[in-house]
Structure formats: C-alpha cells, structure tokens
Amino acid sequence: MNDPESPRMRRDAAETRGRLLDTAERLFSERGFEQVSIRDITTEAGANLAAVNYHFGSKEGLYRAMFTRLSHDLREWRRERLRAELDEGGRETTLESFLESFVASFFEEFGEEERRGRLQNLFHRETEHLRLPAAFFREEVVRPVFEICIPALQRLAAPIDARSAELCVELLIGQLLQLRRLRDGRLDPALESAATDRELQRGVVLFAAAGIRAFASASANGGAPVTKTFSLE
C-alpha cells in the first residue's frame, strides 16, 4: 500500500500540482476562464479528473493559485531589482537612480517571451472580468514592494513621512500601470503613446522625483498632510 507521506508520493503530488498550474496558466491565457473546463486542464496536464479538487478545491481555487504563483514570480523579480539598486549603489544611490530601477521594472520584460505573453493576457482578462478578491493584487504584488520602497524613499527623500511615502508609491504604480496599458494599446489603439519607452521612463522619473520632494518639503515644514483630505479605503 502506498504511503501518501512517502518522499516519492510527495514528489509525484508536487509534480502533478505543478503541471496543473502550468496548464491552467496557458489555457486560461489562451481561452479565458469560462471557456476552459476542469477536464480540459487535467487532460492536457496528464492528471486524473479529481486532481484539481484534490490540490486546489475547485476550478476557482486553481485560478487563484495560478495567479498567486505568477504574482509571486513577478513580485520577487521586481524586488530583486530594487534590492540590487540599494545594495550595489549603497551611499551613492539617489532618489532618481532608485526611481529609475523601479520604473524600468514596469517596462522591461519579465520572464521568457512565451510566459510574458501569457502574463499580459491573464492580467488583461482579469481586469475585464474580475474573479479575484479586490485586495488580491494589493496584497500579493503591491504591498511586498512597499516594504522596500517606503524605507528607501524615507532615506532618499528625507524627511518624508511613512504615510506620504506610501501614497507616493501608490500614485507612481497607478501611473505606471496606466502607461503600460496605453503603450500596449490595451485601452484604445488610438491612444497608444508615440513616445519611446526611454522617454516615458525618464519622464515618469522626473515627474515622480519632483512630487516626492514636494511631499518631503511639506513634511519638513509641518504642512497639513494631503492624505487627511480624502480616504483611500
């Protein structure tokens, strides 16, 4: 009798789970959530029909696990870039050089070409037909990046306070996501930016640096924080 806790059984289960995630990522990207059945996934993954429920509880659970894995990979890739800038730059790191690394991570391509295309399709489909919890991307992608960005801004743009630094990062991410969608013609092909990626990146860095320093100046002068005039909740 097979022991489900044996190293071989655990290895086989992990391999099956990985194949299901890989297959779901590809099929959901190509066809969309509604057009893919559990049978489609298990057949192409070489798994039995019960495997999705066993590993993920449901098709929806598999969808969320797929996005969790994808978001983790993207998040860690971006965090490594930011840590490298702070570690390698040391005392020479400036607000502008840190922002350049941060902004570039939204324009430079993540992963292999095939997976990049899947990521773009999946994120685009999700924004059109929301299936994940409202806080998913904030918790899985944005908040972990904040853990690096907020202390960095407090050091590089002193004396900006933590809440103002957080707001600056939120505003910057919103701007970058919109620029990506405009650049890729996701909103309206007629609105696709004519500027080069380098021009867009440089413009965002200059714009963001000026705004961050304005927040820092308000903090230094004891000005009323902008964040008290409205709620982000």
N, C-alpha and C positions, 0 to 999 in steps of 0.2 A: 504494500500500500504506500502510495506516495505521501511524503510528509510535506504539507504546504509551507512549512517553515524551513525546509532544507535549502541550502545555498543554490542548488540547481533550480528548484521551483521558484525561488525569489528572483533569480536571474531571468528565467523564462517569463515570469509575470512582468518584470520591468521592461523586457524587450517587447512584449505584446503591447504594453501601455504606450511605449514609445512609437510603435508602428501605428497605433490608433491615432495618436496625436499628429504624427506626420501626415497620415492620410487625411484626417479631418482638416488640417491646415490647407492642404492642397485642394480638396473637394469644396470646402466652404468658400475658398477664394475663387474658384472657377465658376461655381454654380449658385452660391448663396445658401443660407441656412435652410430655407424652406424646400429647396429643390434637391436636397441630399437626405437620403434615408439612412437609418442605422445599418440596414442591410448593405447599402452601397459602401459604407465605410468598412464594415467588418469583412466584406468580400474582398475588397482591394487590399486590406491590411493583412489578409490571411488569418483572420481570427474567427472564433465562433460567434454566433449572433448574441449570446449573452455577455460577451466580453465588455461591451460598452457599459451596461448596467453594473457589472461587477466592479469595474475600475472607476467609473465616473457617476454612477447612479442614474443617469439619463442622457439623452442627446444634448439637452441644455447644459448638463454638467460637463460633458465633453467639450462643448463650445467654450464654456468659461475656462476650463483647464487649458485648452489650446491657447486662448488669449493670455492667460496668466503666464504660460511658458514663453510666449512670444514677447510679452511686455517685459518679462524678466531679462531676456536676452538683450532687448533694445536698451533697457534701463542700465544694465551693467556695462554695456558698450559705451554709453554716454558718460556714466560715472567714471569709468577708467580714463576717458579723455580728460575730464575735468581734474581728476586727481593728478594725472601726469603733468598738466599745466601748473598746478600748485606745487607739486613736488620738485619738478625739474626747474621751474622758474625761481622757486624759493623767494628770497627777498626781492628779486628782480621782477617778479610778477606784478603787473599793473592791472588796474581795473579794465583797461582796454584789451590787454592780452588775454585776460580771463574771459571777457565777453566774446572775444574772437573765437576762442575754443568752444564756448558754449553755443554760439550762433552757428559755427561751422558744423557742429554735430547734428543740426537740423537740416543741413543742406548736403552734407557728404553722405554717400550711400552706405547703408548698413547691410552687412552680410553678403552672401553670394547673390548674383543677379536674379536667379530664379526665386529665391526667397524674398528679395526686395519687392519683386512684383506681387508676390502673394501678400506681403505685409500691406502694401498700398491698397490692394483690392479689399482686403479684410477690414482695414480701418475705414475705408470709404463706405463699404457695405454697412458697417456698424453705425456710422454717423447717419446713414439714411434710414435704417431700421434698427432702432435701439433695442438691444436684448440684454445687455449687461447692466448691472446696478449703476445708478447715477454716479456713485463715488468710485467706481472701479478704476478708471484711468488716473484719477487724482491719487488714489492710494497705491496703485501698482507702478505707476510711471512717474508722476509729478512729485509726490511727497518725498520719495527717496532722493531725488535730485535736489530738493530743497535742503536736505541735510548737509549737502556740500555747499550749495550756493549761498545760503543765508550767512553762515560764518565767514565765507570768503568775501562777500560784499561788506560785512561789518569790519573786516580787516582792511580791505582795499578801498573802501569808501567811508572810512570813519569820519564822523561819529554817527552814521546812520543806525537807527534802532532796528531791532529784530523784526517788528511788525512791518515797518516801512520796507525793509529788505525783502520780506516775503511778498508784499504787494508788488514790488518792482519785478520780482521773478515771475509772478503770475501774469503781469502785463506783458512782459517780454515773451513768455511762452505763447500767450494768445496771439501776439503779433506774428511770431514765427510760424505758428500753425496756419494762420490765415495766408501768409505769404507762400507757404508750401502749396496750399490748395490753389492759390492764384497762379503760381508758377506752373503747376501741373494741369491747369485748365479745368480743375475739378468744379469750380463754381460756375464759370461761364467762359468758354474759349475766347470770347471777345475781350474778356478782362485779363487774359494772361499777360503777365508783366513782360515788357520789352527789355527790361534791364537784365544785365548778366547776373549770374549768381554772385560773383565777386562784388559787383556794385550793390546788390541788395544786402549782402552780408556787411559790407563796410558801412552802408547807410544805417542799418539797424544798430551796429556797434556804437556809432557816433550819437545816434538818437538816444539809445539806452543809457550810455555813459552820462550824457547831459542830464537826463531825467533822474538818474540815481544820485548824481551830485546835487541836484536841486532838493531831493529828499534829505540828503545828508546835511545840506545847509539849513533846511527847516529844523532838523533835529538839533543842530548846533545852536540855533537862535531861539530854541524853545517855542517854535511856531506850533499852531494847532495842527495835529496830525490830520492829513486828508482822510485817513481811514475812519475818522469819527463822524464824517458827514454822510456815510451810507453804509449799508451792510452787504457783505459778500456771502452771507449764509443763504 
